[in-house]
């Protein structure tokens, strides 16, 4: 698992893998996270690296490439159902109206536009991501369930990604 955001994630992983190894969160923050992240303390970084090194397996892509199975990618175009499409059209219209009313500066306007686009993208993933009260079922989820059933039936393995963590929860 890559550590991408902050060292607190590393502490949390080790709390699961080897409880107590890195001490309490307060101790870890005081001796490692704060000095490394805020102060760029290379000595603290080296101490932490030496401490966790026996538990970390790091390989380069070139070292494992031959062992990986061939990648299979399935691209499926999914049409939104009528209710889902109507919701999306309403959200688009609301976004246009909100953007027309804004008095934001150019930089702020760009941010507002991106926020509205993100909301529309989330609605395309699943309507409950933007309208939880709607109770609508997503067309993409229905297609995904069909694919998943087939994969499970044939005992295939698959990695499923989403840009939205709450989408994975649904």
N, C-alpha and C positions, 0 to 999 in steps of 0.2 A: 504494500500500500504506500503510495507516494505521500510525503508530507508536503503539502503545498501552501497552507495558510499561515500557520504559526506553530511554535514548539509545543503549545498546549495539546495539539493533536498527538504529538509524539508521546507526551506523558500519558495521555488517555489510552493510547495503544499499549504502552508498556504496563499500565495499570491492569489491563486485561491479560496480556501475555505473561507478565512476571510481576505480580502485585508486590509493591514495596521496593522494588529495585531502584526506582528514582525518587523514593521518599514521597512525602505529601505534596500536593499541588503547590502549597505555599512554599515549601522548601525548594521544590524544583524551580519555581518562578524566581525565587530569591537568588539561587546559586547558578542557574543556567539561562532560563528564558529571558529575563530582564537584561542581564549582562550581555547576552548574545544578540538579542533583537534590538534593544534600545542603544546599548553602548558599543556594539560591534566588538565585543571582547573575544579576541582570538584564543586566549588561554582557556576561557570557559568553554568555548567551542571545542577545543582539543580535549579537554577533560571529559566533556559529554561524549565525544566521539569514541574515546578510549573505553568509556564505561559501557556503551551500548554496542560497540563493534562486534563482540562475539554473537550478537543476536541478529545482525543485519547481513543479508545476502544481497550483494549488489553485483549484477551482471550487465554487461553491455548488450544492446540489441544484436550486435554482430555475433555474440557468443551463443545466443539462444535461437537465432533465426532459423537454423537448420532443424531444430527440434520442434518448431511450431507447426501445427497443422495448417494446410492452406486455408486462407480466409475466404469465407463465403459471405457475400453481401446480397441481401434481398432488398430490392427497391419496389415498394408497392405504393401506387397512387391511391389515395383514399378520398372519396367524395364525401363531403359533410351531408348529413341528412337534412331534410327541410327545416326542422326546428333548430338544429345546430347552425345551419346556414343563415337563418333569420336572426339568431342571436349575434352571429358574427357581423352581419350587415348592420344591426342596431349599434353594436359596439363601435364599428367603423364610423358610423354617422355621428355618434356621440363624441368620438375622438376629433373628427373634423370640426364640430361645433366648439368643443373646448379649446382647440388650437386657434380657432378664429377669434375667440374672445380674449385670449391671453395678451397681456401688455409686456411680456418678457423681452429682455434684451436678446440679441442674436444667440449668445452662448446659452442662455436659459431656455430660449425657444428650441434650440437643438436638443437640449436635455428633455424637454417636454415631448417633442416629437418621438425621440427614442423610447421614452416611457410608454407612449401610446402604442407604438409599434410592438413593444414587448408584450403589452397587454393583449394585443390581437394575436400574437404568436402563441401566447399561453392559451388563449381561447381555442386556437386551432388544435392544440395538443389535447385539451379536454375542457369542455365548458365549465365544469365545476372548479377549475383553477381560477376563473374570474367571476363566476356566479355560483357559489357553493349552494345557495338556496334553490337553484333551478332544478336540481334533481335530474338533469339531463344526462344521458349516457353518451359517451363519446364514440364516434364512428371509428376513430383510430384504435381505441381500446378494444372494440369488438373484433377488428381485423387482427390486432396483436394477439388476442386470446385464441383465435383460430390457428395462427402460426405457432403459438406456444403449445397448444394441444398437439399439433403435428410433431413438433420437436420432441416433446416429452414422450409421445407414443413411440417414436423411433429412437429414443434414448440418446438424442443429440445434446450437446452442450452449447450454450449460447451466452454471450455477454449482452446485457441490455443497458443502454445509456439513455439518459435524458438530461437536457440542460436544466431542468427544473426538478429539484429534489421532491417537492410536493406532488409532482406528477408521478414519480415512482411510488409514492405512498398510495395513490389511487390504484 
